[in-house]
Amino acid sequence: MEQIRAIWQQGIKIGLIGGIAALLMALIGMLETFKARHVIFEIITMDQLFLLIVVLFFGYIAAKRTLPAKGPLVLANTFFVGLTIAFMLLLLIILGMDIWTYKLLDMRRMFRAASPELFKLLTFGIPGFGGRMLLLAAGGIVGLVSGIFYLLPNSVRKTSLFALSGIGVIGVLQDLVKPILDKWWPWLQELLFGPDGLSVKGAFYVFVLIGIFVLLWVLRGERIKTGWQHMPQPQQKTIKWSSLVVLALFLIVLPQIIGLFLSEALTIVGLYILLGLGLNIMLGYAGLFALGNVAFFAIGAYTVAVLCSPEIPILGFQEVMNVATGVPELIPITISFWFALPIAVIAGLLAGLLLGTPVLKMRGDYLAIATMGFGEIVRLLLLSDWLRPYMRGAQGISKIPKIEFFGKVLQGPMQIYFIIFAALREDEDVAQAMGINLPKAKLTAFATGAAFSALAGAIFAEKIGSVLPQSFQVWVSINIVSLIIFGGLGSIPGVVMGSIALMGMPEILREFAEYRFLFYGLALMLMMLLRPEGIWPAAIFKRELKEEHAA
């Protein structure tokens, strides 16, 4: 009896937290905004999907915390979670719709989204008592489903999770996916999609295809890993290089397949991967918690801008005959991006050495504060009157010429993508090589990380065509730290995954306006709860974190 009471209390406690999340989505207008968007045509809309995810997620959390993890107890716990979330939504309906509470508390004065249309959505369009009971029943049933899902065998659970997630992602991002399929594989677009969202048949195909792939990977993953370990070294090297060639070819043709918008998102991801690789050397390999990478990012960008833009005649003038007037005139001397790039990297390296020498005796929070202060100092110097003749203050530097490669001007995200891709290839090799002895050479780690950030800044300046001090605020450094922790410390694949998740997804979700930042925060919260070590951490950090939790 005591055990049942504990389960009941835990279910309600977790359900209350989930209910607050559901109420937040309802009262900020999120549900009503996406009510017309179908994920699966005429089956489930996007607002219903969001509520399903809330109940399933908090039900799953409750299932994990049910001790002992017996089937009936797990199901009881998750049922109470779903019922509690639904009950909190029911309270919202009562407060907003019933006459006696409506006169006492006009919710629309505080929450404009608390409209009759919202309450109609929550009660499935069924008026009166029937709709409210249906809401409670739906909450309890979905909660039970989350418990059943938790009790499934691991291979089935993973397969189902990835397959259902694939349906959700394709359905939500249909406006990006459909044009790509329509351009390259129109038959596939017709097969998968209905008038709005995935068709039922298309959702089934997506589920089956992703499910088969994931199931094979889960079942054969250990065999593949074991076979790889016992494989002769020359054969391992051949397979590794063949895989890299295939991956490189895929990345080369990718911008042509995905189009202009997604190529722009890829360039942003690539820039943050460069920044992440730099900080990963500092934090992941050498344990230096630095928050000043934005300073080196700015140094690289402004170095290229000063050397390449005609607005800053720092290199002097040259006399050129004007063909139209026949009169000689003076024009600023500039250099090409390819000559400015190594100078920018060296400037970042020297700045890293200059800052690293006095501050690397500090540790932890003190080092973070010192490096963050350096970042702010650089930004304020760029805004200062002292450097205005060279940096143009708040106006910034514009007219940065586009990159030329064998006479061809590279402009637009599809072309810049290849510059970033080439830089990533080289930086990854350096990062891996530096990872062995860097903990014993922290200054080298700091300077190398600074050089990577300066390289990213140089490419950023060419990509945008101008630089402004406002582009180099402290949130850039915070984003870099976030993506490394999200992806996994000490891991180059982790940097890539973190950059895709935290920098790429907000760009892809631009159609969802301000709600995309809610998804950003939700992703961080989910990762902290479900996988605190990150998506793809280095083995040593993963082991250390597990030992910490075990202790």
Sequence and secondary structure as in RCSB ss.txt:
>XXXX:A:sequence
MEQIRAIWQQGIKIGLIGGIAALLMALIGMLETFKARHVIFEIITMDQLFLLIVVLFFGYIAAKRTLPAKGPLVL
ANTFFVGLTIAFMLLLLIILGMDIWTYKLLDMRRMFRAASPELFKLLTFGIPGFGGRMLLLAAGGIVGLVSGIFY
LLPNSVRKTSLFALSGIGVIGVLQDLVKPILDKWWPWLQELLFGPDGLSVKGAFYVFVLIGIFVLLWVLRGERIK
TGWQHMPQPQQKTIKWSSLVVLALFLIVLPQIIGLFLSEALTIVGLYILLGLGLNIMLGYAGLFALGNVAFFAIG
AYTVAVLCSPEIPILGFQEVMNVATGVPELIPITISFWFALPIAVIAGLLAGLLLGTPVLKMRGDYLAIATMGFG
EIVRLLLLSDWLRPYMRGAQGISKIPKIEFFGKVLQGPMQIYFIIFAALREDEDVAQAMGINLPKAKLTAFATGA
AFSALAGAIFAEKIGSVLPQSFQVWVSINIVSLIIFGGLGSIPGVVMGSIALMGMPEILREFAEYRFLFYGLALM
LMMLLRPEGIWPAAIFKRELKEEHAA
>XXXX:A:secstr
 HHHHHHHHHHHHHHHHHHHHHHHHHHTTHHHHTTT EEETTTEEHHHHHHHHHHHHHHHHHHHT SS  HHHHH
HHHHHHHHHHHHHHHHHHHHHHSHHHHHH  GGGT TT  HHHHHHHTTT  HHHHHHHHHHHHHHHHHHHHHHH
HS HHHHHHHHHHHHHHHHHHHTHHHHHHHHHHH HHHHHHHB SSSB HHHHHHHHHHHHHHHHHHHHHHHHHH
HHHHTS HHHHHHHHHHHHHHHHHHHHHHHHHHHHHHHHHHHHHHHHHHHHHHHIIIIIIT      HHHHHHHH
HHHHHHHH TT  TT EEEEE TTT  EEEEE    HHHHHHHHHHHHHHHHHHHHHHHTT  HHHHHHHHHHHH
HHHHHHHHSSTTHHHH GGG B     EEETTEEE SHHHHHHHHHHHHHHHHHHHHHHTTTGGG HHHHHHHHH
HHHHHHHHHHHHHHS B GGGS HHHHHHHHHHHHHH TT HHHHHHHHIIIIIHHHHGGGGTTHHHHHHHHHHH
HHHHH TT SS  HHHHHHHHHHHH 
